[in-house]
Amino acid sequence: MLTITEAAAKQILDSAKQSNAEGLALRVAAKTTTDGSIEYLLGFDEPKDSDFTIASHGVTIVIDKTQQELLEETKMDYVEIDPGDFQLIFLNPNDPYYRPPKKNSPAQNQK
C-alpha cells in the first residue's frame, strides 16, 4: 500500500497546522487520466468507515477503497525538484510513465 517518507510526513503535518486542519486525516485520491497516467488529489478530511486507513510518522492517511489498487506500492516523498522548489511527489510503479529515481537523485537523498 501507499507509504510516506519522514520528509513527506513533516510537510503534511506542517501544512495541516498552517491550514487549521490539525487532527484531520490526509485524503489521497488517485485517478487514471486519458493518457493512462495517474493524477493525485490531496486534502484534509474526516475518515469514513469505508476508507482504507494508514498511520505513518504521525500522519493518518485515508484512501477510498476503490482507489487502493492505483496506489499499491506507491511512495509519497517531499523533495527539492529545483533549487528552492520543494514538492510532494508520488513514486508509483502502477503509472505507465513512472521511472524509478536514479541513484543519488533528490528523491533518493531525501529518505
BELJOKA-V714472 format. One record per backbone hydrogen bond with DSSP energy under -0.5 kcal/mol. CO is the residue of the C=O (numbers start at 1). NH is the residue of the N-H. E is the energy in kcal/mol with one decimal. If there is no record, write none. Layout:
CO,NH,E ; CO,NH,E
This chain:
3,76,-2.9 ; 5,9,-2.3 ; 6,10,-2.4 ; 7,11,-1.9 ; 8,12,-2.6 ; 9,13,-2.7 ; 10,14,-2.4 ; 11,15,-2.6 ; 12,16,-2.4 ; 13,17,-2.0 ; 14,18,-2.4 ; 15,19,-1.8 ; 16,21,-3.4 ; 16,22,-0.6 ; 17,20,-1.3 ; 21,24,-2.2 ; 25,27,-0.7 ; 25,45,-2.7 ; 26,28,-0.5 ; 26,62,-2.4 ; 27,29,-0.5 ; 27,43,-1.5 ; 29,41,-2.5 ; 31,39,-3.0 ; 33,36,-1.9 ; 36,96,-0.6 ; 37,33,-3.0 ; 39,31,-2.1 ; 41,29,-2.9 ; 43,27,-3.7 ; 45,25,-2.0 ; 48,51,-1.8 ; 50,65,-0.7 ; 52,63,-2.3 ; 54,61,-3.4 ; 56,59,-2.1 ; 59,56,-2.6 ; 59,61,-0.5 ; 60,26,-3.0 ; 61,54,-2.8 ; 62,28,-2.2 ; 63,52,-3.3 ; 64,67,-2.5 ; 65,68,-0.9 ; 67,71,-1.0 ; 68,71,-0.9 ; 68,72,-0.5 ; 69,72,-1.0 ; 71,74,-2.0 ; 74,3,-2.4 ; 75,91,-3.2 ; 76,5,-2.1 ; 77,79,-0.5 ; 77,89,-3.0 ; 79,81,-0.8 ; 79,87,-2.7 ; 82,85,-3.0 ; 84,86,-0.8 ; 85,81,-2.8 ; 85,82,-0.9 ; 87,79,-2.4 ; 89,77,-2.3 ; 90,92,-0.9 ; 91,75,-1.9 ; 91,93,-0.6 ; 92,95,-1.7 ; 95,98,-2.1 ; 102,105,-1.8 ; 105,108,-0.6 ; 105,109,-2.0 ; 106,110,-1.3 ; 108,111,-0.9
